[in-house]
Amino acid sequence: MSGSTPLFRSPISSTLFKANPRFNLSDLSGVPIILIQGAVDELLQKNFGNIPGRANQMVRVGDGLLARLTATQFYLFGTSSMANLPSATMLENNFREANLFAHATDYTYGTAVLRLQGSAAPEVLSKICGLDFYSGVFPNLQVAQTSAAKIKTLVARYDEGQTPAYYLHVDAPSGQYFWETLVDAGQEFS
């Protein structure tokens, strides 16, 4: 069955959640996600026009965000399920053509992605994670690999205007638990 795309099902059954301007939670599971490993700065610069200069920074690229996790590790993800980003196969072919020892892995189907936004978002996140998510410490376009609610989590901040917004990436089997933990942590703001 080459060329077929597996059917995606979110790992999250959204419980009834009442969004408000201070605290809004969305399930974005299914957005394209690719982990890129290798010394590929020049090639990514050529493909996207811009790359993060150092670890824990992020830049906007087309319909997505490109985060630098380490000197030789990047994390590319869409901001919506309709994001038009290069596939892992496409990137692999580019690496091969450029004679680079690098690898691109599609993480889309193994990752739950939640977007937490609103003025209370930094406070909600700080309840379940030991990091300080306020603007002075964790500014827009910042990314961190951490533990939140005792789960390995990638936190990427990408504000919408003046409103703090965080993309939270966890392994798919933990998605429902993570959703419920965030809803519980944000109850006082609902």
Z-matrix of the N, CA and C atoms (Angstrom, degrees):
N
C 1 1.440
C 2 1.519 1 110.78
N 3 1.287 2 118.91 1 47.50
C 4 1.455 3 119.97 2 179.87
C 5 1.518 4 109.33 3 -65.71
N 6 1.324 5 114.94 4 146.11
C 7 1.448 6 120.57 5 179.85
C 8 1.511 7 114.07 6 87.39
N 9 1.330 8 118.10 7 -8.33
C 10 1.463 9 118.47 8 179.26
C 11 1.528 10 109.45 9 -87.01
N 12 1.311 11 115.41 10 151.74
C 13 1.453 12 121.80 11 179.18
C 14 1.516 13 108.31 12 -110.55
N 15 1.332 14 117.77 13 129.27
C 16 1.461 15 119.35 14 179.70
C 17 1.527 16 110.65 15 -63.85
N 18 1.300 17 116.65 16 149.38
C 19 1.449 18 122.57 17 176.49
C 20 1.518 19 108.06 18 -72.30
N 21 1.320 20 116.12 19 128.80
C 22 1.460 21 119.71 20 -179.69
C 23 1.522 22 110.36 21 -95.49
N 24 1.320 23 115.51 22 132.24
C 25 1.465 24 121.98 23 172.60
C 26 1.520 25 107.39 24 -123.89
N 27 1.301 26 115.57 25 130.51
C 28 1.458 27 119.48 26 177.94
C 29 1.525 28 109.24 27 -64.81
N 30 1.335 29 117.16 28 142.08
C 31 1.465 30 119.71 29 175.81
C 32 1.525 31 112.40 30 -77.72
N 33 1.338 32 117.05 31 0.87
C 34 1.456 33 121.47 32 -173.91
C 35 1.521 34 111.34 33 -113.05
N 36 1.331 35 116.31 34 126.62
C 37 1.464 36 121.74 35 169.51
C 38 1.512 37 104.38 36 -99.96
N 39 1.291 38 116.33 37 98.50
C 40 1.467 39 120.80 38 -176.12
C 41 1.512 40 110.21 39 -56.97
N 42 1.310 41 114.81 40 121.44
C 43 1.450 42 118.68 41 172.91
C 44 1.517 43 106.63 42 -74.66
N 45 1.308 44 116.93 43 161.05
C 46 1.460 45 118.95 44 178.21
C 47 1.516 46 108.12 45 -55.80
N 48 1.312 47 115.12 46 121.62
C 49 1.444 48 120.88 47 -176.63
C 50 1.517 49 108.02 48 -134.68
N 51 1.308 50 116.46 49 125.38
C 52 1.457 51 121.33 50 -179.05
C 53 1.527 52 108.56 51 -98.18
N 54 1.329 53 115.41 52 107.86
C 55 1.461 54 120.71 53 179.97
C 56 1.523 55 109.96 54 -75.35
N 57 1.318 56 115.13 55 151.78
C 58 1.460 57 121.08 56 172.54
C 59 1.520 58 108.04 57 -148.25
N 60 1.335 59 119.34 58 169.59
C 61 1.466 60 121.02 59 -175.82
C 62 1.524 61 114.57 60 -60.92
N 63 1.320 62 118.10 61 -24.07
C 64 1.465 63 120.56 62 -178.68
C 65 1.526 64 112.53 63 -85.25
N 66 1.351 65 116.53 64 -25.17
C 67 1.465 66 120.38 65 -173.88
C 68 1.521 67 109.47 66 -152.86
N 69 1.312 68 116.39 67 111.17
C 70 1.463 69 121.27 68 178.23
C 71 1.528 70 108.83 69 -133.18
N 72 1.305 71 116.58 70 133.41
C 73 1.459 72 122.46 71 -178.38
C 74 1.525 73 109.17 72 -124.46
N 75 1.339 74 116.72 73 130.54
C 76 1.466 75 122.07 74 -179.59
C 77 1.521 76 109.98 75 -128.30
N 78 1.324 77 116.13 76 144.86
C 79 1.467 78 122.11 77 173.96
C 80 1.528 79 107.58 78 -92.58
N 81 1.323 80 116.70 79 113.52
C 82 1.463 81 121.68 80 178.27
C 83 1.523 82 111.43 81 -110.82
N 84 1.310 83 117.07 82 16.74
C 85 1.466 84 120.36 83 179.27
C 86 1.522 85 108.68 84 -53.53
N 87 1.315 86 116.11 85 135.98
C 88 1.458 87 121.28 86 -177.71
C 89 1.521 88 112.27 87 109.65
N 90 1.350 89 117.05 88 -9.42
C 91 1.462 90 118.00 89 174.96
C 92 1.522 91 107.92 90 -65.24
N 93 1.331 92 118.25 91 146.96
C 94 1.469 93 118.79 92 178.62
C 95 1.531 94 111.17 93 -64.51
N 96 1.332 95 115.76 94 136.02
C 97 1.466 96 122.50 95 179.34
C 98 1.518 97 108.58 96 -136.95
N 99 1.338 98 116.17 97 129.42
C 100 1.467 99 120.43 98 178.36
C 101 1.520 100 109.13 99 -134.99
N 102 1.321 101 116.11 100 127.68
C 103 1.463 102 122.39 101 172.61
C 104 1.524 103 106.65 102 -92.25
N 105 1.335 104 116.32 103 127.76
C 106 1.465 105 122.19 104 -178.76
C 107 1.524 106 107.87 105 -116.28
N 108 1.339 107 115.81 106 126.18
C 109 1.464 108 120.62 107 -178.64
C 110 1.518 109 109.82 108 -124.86
N 111 1.326 110 115.65 109 133.77
C 112 1.458 111 121.02 110 177.75
C 113 1.523 112 111.28 111 132.05
N 114 1.323 113 115.80 112 168.94
C 115 1.468 114 121.85 113 178.72
C 116 1.529 115 108.72 114 -82.04
N 117 1.326 116 115.96 115 83.17
C 118 1.469 117 121.67 116 -172.39
C 119 1.529 118 112.70 117 -122.26
N 120 1.314 119 117.56 118 21.24
C 121 1.462 120 121.22 119 -177.09
C 122 1.533 121 112.58 120 -52.50
N 123 1.318 122 116.61 121 -50.92
C 124 1.473 123 120.22 122 -176.82
C 125 1.517 124 111.88 123 -62.18
N 126 1.317 125 117.14 124 -42.73
C 127 1.460 126 120.62 125 -179.40
C 128 1.532 127 110.95 126 -66.98
N 129 1.324 128 117.62 127 -42.52
C 130 1.457 129 120.12 128 178.11
C 131 1.531 130 110.73 129 -66.10
N 132 1.318 131 116.51 130 -38.09
C 133 1.469 132 121.03 131 176.85
C 134 1.531 133 109.69 132 -60.12
N 135 1.317 134 115.91 133 -42.79
C 136 1.466 135 121.21 134 179.12
C 137 1.539 136 110.66 135 -65.95
N 138 1.332 137 117.23 136 -43.25
C 139 1.470 138 121.70 137 -178.27
C 140 1.529 139 113.03 138 -70.06
N 141 1.329 140 117.43 139 -41.63
C 142 1.462 141 121.31 140 -171.99
C 143 1.518 142 114.62 141 -107.30
N 144 1.333 143 117.66 142 -16.41
C 145 1.458 144 120.37 143 -179.35
C 146 1.515 145 114.01 144 84.16
N 147 1.314 146 117.12 145 -16.39
C 148 1.454 147 121.29 146 -178.39
C 149 1.522 148 108.78 147 -158.28
N 150 1.318 149 116.47 148 139.04
C 151 1.464 150 121.16 149 174.42
C 152 1.529 151 108.17 150 -136.62
N 153 1.333 152 117.77 151 156.28
C 154 1.467 153 119.86 152 177.39
C 155 1.527 154 110.13 153 -65.34
N 156 1.325 155 116.20 154 139.14
C 157 1.460 156 121.39 155 -177.27
C 158 1.512 157 114.90 156 -74.56
N 159 1.336 158 115.98 157 -29.59
C 160 1.470 159 118.09 158 -178.47
C 161 1.523 160 110.69 159 -147.48
N 162 1.314 161 114.71 160 169.70
C 163 1.471 162 120.68 161 -178.48
C 164 1.524 163 110.91 162 -57.93
N 165 1.323 164 115.18 163 147.25
C 166 1.464 165 124.68 164 177.95
C 167 1.519 166 113.67 165 73.28
N 168 1.336 167 116.84 166 14.65
C 169 1.457 168 121.04 167 174.66
C 170 1.518 169 109.19 168 -112.93
N 171 1.342 170 115.40 169 161.52
C 172 1.449 171 121.59 170 -176.33
C 173 1.525 172 109.27 171 -142.02
N 174 1.343 173 116.23 172 150.77
C 175 1.460 174 121.60 173 173.56
C 176 1.527 175 109.05 174 -132.80
N 177 1.315 176 115.52 175 155.01
C 178 1.466 177 121.83 176 175.39
C 179 1.519 178 107.96 177 -79.44
N 180 1.335 179 117.92 178 132.24
C 181 1.468 180 123.34 179 175.77
C 182 1.528 181 108.30 180 -134.70
N 183 1.308 182 116.88 181 107.06
C 184 1.462 183 120.29 182 -179.62
C 185 1.513 184 111.84 183 56.88
N 186 1.338 185 115.77 184 -122.80
C 187 1.463 186 121.60 185 -179.03
C 188 1.529 187 112.64 186 -90.21
N 189 1.314 188 117.56 187 16.83
C 190 1.455 189 118.69 188 -175.88
C 191 1.504 190 113.40 189 -147.18
N 192 1.318 191 113.99 190 -166.92
C 193 1.460 192 122.86 191 179.42
C 194 1.519 193 108.94 192 -129.04
N 195 1.325 194 116.00 193 140.48
C 196 1.462 195 122.11 194 177.70
C 197 1.515 196 107.35 195 -115.90
N 198 1.324 197 116.10 196 117.06
C 199 1.461 198 122.39 197 -179.61
C 200 1.517 199 109.36 198 -107.52
N 201 1.317 200 116.27 199 140.46
C 202 1.469 201 120.80 200 172.64
C 203 1.519 202 106.29 201 -98.08
N 204 1.335 203 115.79 202 117.87
C 205 1.463 204 120.70 203 179.65
C 206 1.522 205 111.34 204 -88.90
N 207 1.330 206 116.55 205 -41.86
C 208 1.467 207 122.85 206 177.01
C 209 1.530 208 106.73 207 -142.09
N 210 1.310 209 117.07 208 -175.98
C 211 1.473 210 120.45 209 179.81
C 212 1.525 211 111.97 210 -58.74
N 213 1.338 212 117.45 211 -31.97
C 214 1.469 213 120.53 212 -176.78
C 215 1.522 214 113.38 213 -125.99
N 216 1.318 215 117.03 214 26.25
C 217 1.464 216 120.03 215 -179.89
C 218 1.535 217 109.49 216 -137.85
N 219 1.336 218 114.62 217 125.26
C 220 1.462 219 122.04 218 -179.88
C 221 1.522 220 109.27 219 -122.15
N 222 1.328 221 115.80 220 155.64
C 223 1.455 222 122.61 221 -179.65
C 224 1.528 223 106.30 222 -132.02
N 225 1.321 224 116.39 223 112.30
C 226 1.459 225 122.97 224 -178.25
C 227 1.517 226 108.71 225 -105.97
N 228 1.340 227 117.76 226 127.12
C 229 1.461 228 119.29 227 178.32
C 230 1.524 229 111.25 228 -145.94
N 231 1.327 230 114.05 229 150.79
C 232 1.454 231 121.27 230 178.28
C 233 1.516 232 111.26 231 -81.39
N 234 1.328 233 115.15 232 155.87
C 235 1.458 234 119.86 233 177.19
C 236 1.526 235 111.39 234 -97.04
N 237 1.330 236 115.86 235 -1.40
C 238 1.473 237 121.45 236 172.94
C 239 1.526 238 107.73 237 -153.04
N 240 1.317 239 116.40 238 163.64
C 241 1.465 240 119.80 239 -179.08
C 242 1.531 241 111.76 240 -68.17
N 243 1.316 242 117.27 241 -17.16
C 244 1.465 243 121.27 242 179.44
C 245 1.527 244 112.21 243 -93.64
N 246 1.323 245 117.90 244 8.03
C 247 1.465 246 121.76 245 -177.89
C 248 1.520 247 111.13 246 -57.64
N 249 1.306 248 115.72 247 134.89
C 250 1.450 249 122.32 248 179.08
C 251 1.528 250 108.68 249 -100.92
N 252 1.312 251 115.92 250 94.31
C 253 1.464 252 122.54 251 -178.84
C 254 1.522 253 109.09 252 -124.11
N 255 1.340 254 117.52 253 156.61
C 256 1.467 255 118.38 254 176.53
C 257 1.524 256 110.87 255 -62.69
N 258 1.317 257 116.40 256 145.99
C 259 1.464 258 120.99 257 178.37
C 260 1.526 259 110.10 258 -80.08
N 261 1.314 260 115.74 259 165.29
C 262 1.462 261 120.54 260 176.32
C 263 1.527 262 109.99 261 -60.99
N 264 1.312 263 117.15 262 -39.51
C 265 1.475 264 121.47 263 179.13
C 266 1.525 265 110.64 264 -62.46
N 267 1.310 266 116.39 265 -43.05
C 268 1.461 267 121.39 266 178.74
C 269 1.535 268 111.13 267 -61.45
N 270 1.327 269 115.44 268 -44.66
C 271 1.466 270 119.96 269 178.18
C 272 1.520 271 110.90 270 -65.10
N 273 1.330 272 116.98 271 -42.25
C 274 1.468 273 121.09 272 177.70
C 275 1.530 274 110.73 273 -57.25
N 276 1.331 275 116.32 274 -44.52
C 277 1.469 276 120.39 275 178.29
C 278 1.521 277 111.21 276 -62.08
N 279 1.333 278 117.53 277 -40.75
C 280 1.471 279 121.19 278 177.09
C 281 1.522 280 110.80 279 -61.96
N 282 1.324 281 117.43 280 -41.19
C 283 1.467 282 121.30 281 179.66
C 284 1.532 283 110.09 282 -63.63
N 285 1.329 284 115.05 283 -44.54
C 286 1.463 285 120.36 284 -179.40
C 287 1.529 286 110.86 285 -62.60
N 288 1.346 287 116.45 286 -46.87
C 289 1.469 288 121.09 287 179.78
C 290 1.524 289 111.77 288 -61.19
N 291 1.338 290 117.59 289 -34.76
C 292 1.460 291 122.09 290 179.93
C 293 1.525 292 111.86 291 -85.92
N 294 1.332 293 116.82 292 2.45
C 295 1.464 294 122.09 293 179.70
C 296 1.537 295 111.97 294 60.44
N 297 1.326 296 115.89 295 40.56
C 298 1.459 297 121.04 296 -179.63
C 299 1.520 298 110.26 297 -103.78
N 300 1.309 299 115.32 298 140.98
C 301 1.460 300 120.05 299 173.72
C 302 1.525 301 106.60 300 -88.39
N 303 1.322 302 115.81 301 92.00
C 304 1.466 303 122.18 302 -176.96
C 305 1.517 304 108.72 303 -149.66
N 306 1.320 305 115.21 304 166.26
C 307 1.459 306 119.12 305 -176.96
C 308 1.530 307 110.15 306 -145.61
N 309 1.334 308 116.43 307 143.69
C 310 1.463 309 122.73 308 175.65
C 311 1.529 310 107.86 309 -122.92
N 312 1.318 311 116.45 310 128.78
C 313 1.458 312 121.97 311 -178.31
C 314 1.525 313 109.81 312 -122.64
N 315 1.318 314 116.60 313 128.69
C 316 1.462 315 121.70 314 178.36
C 317 1.524 316 109.50 315 -79.86
N 318 1.329 317 117.02 316 119.67
C 319 1.467 318 123.12 317 179.91
C 320 1.524 319 112.30 318 -106.15
N 321 1.323 320 117.48 319 4.57
C 322 1.465 321 121.95 320 -173.84
C 323 1.522 322 112.95 321 -50.42
N 324 1.326 323 117.28 322 -49.19
C 325 1.465 324 121.27 323 -171.67
C 326 1.520 325 114.05 324 -81.58
N 327 1.310 326 117.93 325 -9.60
C 328 1.461 327 120.37 326 -179.39
C 329 1.515 328 113.61 327 -108.72
N 330 1.344 329 116.11 328 9.50
C 331 1.459 330 119.71 329 -173.86
C 332 1.524 331 111.69 330 -127.82
N 333 1.316 332 115.95 331 135.24
C 334 1.464 333 121.76 332 170.34
C 335 1.527 334 106.34 333 -96.60
N 336 1.328 335 116.23 334 134.16
C 337 1.468 336 121.09 335 -179.32
C 338 1.525 337 108.59 336 -123.79
N 339 1.322 338 115.14 337 125.00
C 340 1.461 339 121.54 338 176.71
C 341 1.521 340 108.27 339 -117.85
N 342 1.326 341 115.96 340 144.83
C 343 1.470 342 119.77 341 172.51
C 344 1.515 343 107.60 342 -113.78
N 345 1.316 344 114.73 343 122.54
C 346 1.454 345 122.81 344 177.86
C 347 1.521 346 107.28 345 -110.14
N 348 1.327 347 117.09 346 122.50
C 349 1.457 348 119.16 347 -179.08
C 350 1.517 349 110.50 348 -139.29
N 351 1.317 350 115.25 349 158.59
C 352 1.453 351 121.82 350 178.84
C 353 1.517 352 110.81 351 127.40
N 354 1.316 353 115.82 352 163.89
C 355 1.466 354 119.91 353 -177.06
C 356 1.528 355 112.64 354 -62.91
N 357 1.329 356 117.76 355 -24.93
C 358 1.470 357 121.04 356 179.56
C 359 1.529 358 112.71 357 -88.97
N 360 1.331 359 117.91 358 -4.85
C 361 1.469 360 121.16 359 -176.17
C 362 1.529 361 113.52 360 -54.49
N 363 1.350 362 120.10 361 -45.67
C 364 1.472 363 118.44 362 179.34
C 365 1.529 364 112.75 363 -60.37
N 366 1.331 365 116.64 364 -38.43
C 367 1.462 366 120.61 365 -179.81
C 368 1.528 367 111.24 366 -69.26
N 369 1.326 368 117.21 367 -40.61
C 370 1.468 369 121.66 368 178.52
C 371 1.532 370 109.44 369 -61.67
N 372 1.332 371 117.10 370 -48.30
C 373 1.471 372 120.67 371 -179.74
C 374 1.523 373 111.52 372 -62.11
N 375 1.322 374 116.67 373 -40.69
C 376 1.471 375 119.96 374 -179.32
C 377 1.525 376 111.95 375 -64.21
N 378 1.340 377 117.82 376 -22.06
C 379 1.471 378 121.07 377 177.08
C 380 1.524 379 111.96 378 -69.70
N 381 1.332 380 117.92 379 -29.96
C 382 1.469 381 120.44 380 -175.19
C 383 1.525 382 112.94 381 -110.25
N 384 1.334 383 116.67 382 0.88
C 385 1.462 384 120.83 383 -177.52
C 386 1.524 385 109.03 384 -143.07
N 387 1.311 386 116.60 385 148.08
C 388 1.460 387 121.66 386 -177.91
C 389 1.515 388 114.93 387 -76.93
N 390 1.334 389 119.17 388 -3.22
C 391 1.465 390 121.16 389 -179.79
C 392 1.523 391 110.99 390 -86.60
N 393 1.328 392 115.48 391 157.04
C 394 1.462 393 122.75 392 174.66
C 395 1.519 394 106.94 393 -94.48
N 396 1.330 395 117.73 394 118.87
C 397 1.461 396 121.51 395 -174.77
C 398 1.525 397 113.54 396 -101.87
N 399 1.313 398 118.30 397 10.22
C 400 1.457 399 120.72 398 178.17
C 401 1.525 400 110.46 399 -73.43
N 402 1.328 401 116.43 400 154.17
C 403 1.471 402 123.47 401 -172.27
C 404 1.522 403 114.86 402 -52.13
N 405 1.317 404 117.69 403 -37.97
C 406 1.460 405 120.23 404 -178.30
C 407 1.516 406 113.92 405 -64.76
N 408 1.331 407 117.06 406 -26.37
C 409 1.469 408 122.35 407 -177.27
C 410 1.533 409 111.70 408 -107.47
N 411 1.319 410 117.03 409 -38.35
C 412 1.461 411 122.58 410 -176.59
C 413 1.539 412 107.28 411 -126.70
N 414 1.342 413 116.98 412 81.06
C 415 1.470 414 120.38 413 -173.63
C 416 1.533 415 113.07 414 -75.82
N 417 1.314 416 114.65 415 171.70
C 418 1.460 417 122.07 416 175.10
C 419 1.533 418 109.33 417 -53.98
N 420 1.314 419 117.21 418 145.38
C 421 1.471 420 125.83 419 -179.09
C 422 1.528 421 112.96 420 66.58
N 423 1.316 422 116.10 421 26.59
C 424 1.466 423 122.72 422 175.23
C 425 1.523 424 108.04 423 -102.46
N 426 1.321 425 117.16 424 148.57
C 427 1.460 426 121.76 425 177.75
C 428 1.530 427 108.43 426 -136.97
N 429 1.332 428 116.33 427 147.21
C 430 1.464 429 120.92 428 178.47
C 431 1.518 430 109.61 429 -147.14
N 432 1.323 431 114.85 430 143.13
C 433 1.462 432 121.36 431 170.65
C 434 1.516 433 105.33 432 -100.32
N 435 1.323 434 116.68 433 122.24
C 436 1.455 435 120.61 434 -172.57
C 437 1.524 436 109.79 435 -149.73
N 438 1.309 437 115.51 436 -171.02
C 439 1.460 438 122.03 437 173.34
C 440 1.523 439 107.33 438 -115.67
N 441 1.318 440 115.92 439 127.15
C 442 1.464 441 121.33 440 176.49
C 443 1.525 442 106.64 441 -131.17
N 444 1.302 443 116.67 442 132.40
C 445 1.470 444 121.76 443 -176.36
C 446 1.533 445 110.48 444 52.55
N 447 1.332 446 115.91 445 35.15
C 448 1.465 447 124.12 446 178.89
C 449 1.528 448 113.20 447 65.02
N 450 1.350 449 116.38 448 25.93
C 451 1.469 450 122.08 449 179.49
C 452 1.528 451 108.46 450 -126.11
N 453 1.323 452 116.16 451 138.41
C 454 1.467 453 120.46 452 174.41
C 455 1.534 454 107.58 453 -60.16
N 456 1.335 455 116.21 454 123.63
C 457 1.454 456 121.73 455 -173.47
C 458 1.518 457 110.74 456 -135.64
N 459 1.330 458 115.85 457 139.23
C 460 1.455 459 120.81 458 169.72
C 461 1.531 460 105.50 459 -103.42
N 462 1.326 461 116.18 460 123.11
C 463 1.462 462 122.40 461 -179.36
C 464 1.521 463 107.86 462 -111.70
N 465 1.330 464 116.57 463 122.89
C 466 1.460 465 121.94 464 179.80
C 467 1.525 466 108.60 465 -124.33
N 468 1.328 467 116.65 466 121.46
C 469 1.469 468 120.02 467 -179.35
C 470 1.525 469 109.90 468 -94.70
N 471 1.319 470 115.19 469 123.71
C 472 1.460 471 121.87 470 176.55
C 473 1.525 472 107.38 471 -142.43
N 474 1.326 473 115.33 472 93.72
C 475 1.458 474 121.77 473 -174.36
C 476 1.525 475 112.51 474 -66.38
N 477 1.313 476 114.83 475 152.81
C 478 1.463 477 122.23 476 174.25
C 479 1.516 478 106.32 477 -108.82
N 480 1.328 479 116.62 478 97.02
C 481 1.466 480 121.53 479 -172.64
C 482 1.515 481 108.51 480 66.74
N 483 1.327 482 116.14 481 -123.31
C 484 1.467 483 121.55 482 178.54
C 485 1.525 484 112.58 483 -94.16
N 486 1.330 485 117.15 484 2.14
C 487 1.464 486 121.35 485 -176.25
C 488 1.525 487 110.79 486 -92.54
N 489 1.339 488 118.30 487 121.70
C 490 1.461 489 120.29 488 177.42
C 491 1.531 490 110.97 489 -61.06
N 492 1.329 491 116.07 490 135.03
C 493 1.470 492 121.22 491 177.51
C 494 1.525 493 108.62 492 -141.10
N 495 1.319 494 115.70 493 137.40
C 496 1.462 495 122.07 494 -177.14
C 497 1.528 496 109.45 495 -128.44
N 498 1.321 497 116.00 496 133.43
C 499 1.465 498 122.08 497 171.23
C 500 1.518 499 105.70 498 -97.36
N 501 1.317 500 116.34 499 123.36
C 502 1.458 501 122.63 500 -175.48
C 503 1.522 502 108.75 501 -114.31
N 504 1.320 503 117.20 502 117.34
C 505 1.462 504 123.56 503 -176.68
C 506 1.522 505 109.08 504 -109.40
N 507 1.334 506 116.22 505 121.89
C 508 1.467 507 122.38 506 176.26
C 509 1.523 508 108.20 507 -132.86
N 510 1.332 509 117.06 508 164.48
C 511 1.465 510 118.57 509 177.65
C 512 1.527 511 108.98 510 -64.66
N 513 1.323 512 115.99 511 144.84
C 514 1.472 513 121.81 512 -173.79
C 515 1.530 514 113.95 513 -53.56
N 516 1.339 515 119.87 514 -43.98
C 517 1.463 516 118.59 515 -178.89
C 518 1.539 517 113.79 516 -61.78
N 519 1.326 518 117.27 517 -21.69
C 520 1.470 519 121.00 518 179.62
C 521 1.526 520 112.56 519 -92.72
N 522 1.317 521 117.49 520 -2.53
C 523 1.461 522 121.86 521 -174.44
C 524 1.515 523 114.60 522 -55.82
N 525 1.332 524 117.45 523 -48.86
C 526 1.465 525 120.51 524 -177.70
C 527 1.529 526 111.06 525 -63.84
N 528 1.320 527 116.07 526 -45.46
C 529 1.468 528 120.63 527 178.31
C 530 1.525 529 110.29 528 -59.07
N 531 1.341 530 117.03 529 -43.65
C 532 1.455 531 121.29 530 -177.93
C 533 1.528 532 110.61 531 -65.82
N 534 1.335 533 117.17 532 -41.74
C 535 1.467 534 121.87 533 176.97
C 536 1.536 535 109.53 534 -57.52
N 537 1.333 536 116.17 535 -51.13
C 538 1.463 537 120.44 536 -177.48
C 539 1.529 538 111.80 537 -63.38
N 540 1.318 539 116.92 538 -36.20
C 541 1.468 540 121.30 539 177.87
C 542 1.524 541 110.32 540 -64.57
N 543 1.325 542 117.35 541 -43.07
C 544 1.468 543 120.59 542 178.45
C 545 1.529 544 111.83 543 -66.31
N 546 1.325 545 116.51 544 -41.94
C 547 1.473 546 119.92 545 177.90
C 548 1.531 547 109.21 546 -60.26
N 549 1.324 548 117.01 547 -44.26
C 550 1.462 549 121.43 548 179.04
C 551 1.537 550 111.14 549 -63.20
N 552 1.336 551 116.75 550 -44.62
C 553 1.465 552 121.35 551 -178.67
C 554 1.529 553 111.64 552 -64.89
N 555 1.324 554 116.97 553 -27.46
C 556 1.452 555 120.73 554 -177.70
C 557 1.517 556 114.75 555 -98.97
N 558 1.335 557 118.20 556 6.87
C 559 1.467 558 121.12 557 -176.53
C 560 1.520 559 113.55 558 -55.17
N 561 1.312 560 117.73 559 -38.17
C 562 1.468 561 119.58 560 -177.38
C 563 1.529 562 111.92 561 -66.92
N 564 1.335 563 117.45 562 -15.97
C 565 1.462 564 120.87 563 -178.72
C 566 1.521 565 112.34 564 -99.97
N 567 1.332 566 117.41 565 -3.51
C 568 1.472 567 121.12 566 -178.74
C 569 1.509 568 112.57 567 -84.63
